[in-house]
Amino acid sequence: MKPVLTCAAALFAASFASAQFQSPPAETSATIAGKSLSIHYSAPSVHNRKIFGPGGRISQDETYPVWRAGANSATSFHTDADLDIGGLKAPKGDYTIFVLVDDPDHWQLIINKQTHQWGLTYNQNMDLGRVKMTMSKPPAKIETFKMTLSSAGANTGKLQLEWDNYIASVPIKVL
């Protein structure tokens, strides 16, 4: 009886530890110039870990220094309009978002044409392009990763990524 209880306790502890690090699904959307933009991602948390830089959690991913901009499945992006994303022309359609984070203080947004893949499946040959992001520091550490699409009026908006000690943004313009 004791081995059964020990095994059950071990399974419970393992499932509890696994549940603590679940990255829940999240989404953001905005309407800019009457056109819909949406992003679906999973939102990981810091959990007292080092996230960026050498030895950080992201540096352990097989796609490093490219990060899936979230957790689990790759981050999906849909636009009903042709866009200019920080100088990169993106025709309306579906994409995957990745971020180049080899230098944590200088991120590059990657718009990739491959869709519906697992987050650790990245094919650079499918990149539509890369754009530099504007970096800033939050007033306090951001525990849970957050992406925000927002309208700035008329035909402009912004995509913002926030996590750990970083905020990265890029302007969006509906063409």
Secondary structure, 3 states (H helix, E strand, C coil): CHHHHHHHHHHHHHHHHHHHCCCCEEEEEEEECCEEEEEEEECCECCCCCCCCCCCHHHHCCCCCEECCCCCECEEEEECCCEEECCEEECCEEEEEEEECCCCCCCEEEEECCCCCECCCCCHHHEEEEEECEEECCCCCEEEEEEEEEECCCCEEEEEEEEECEEEEEEEEEC
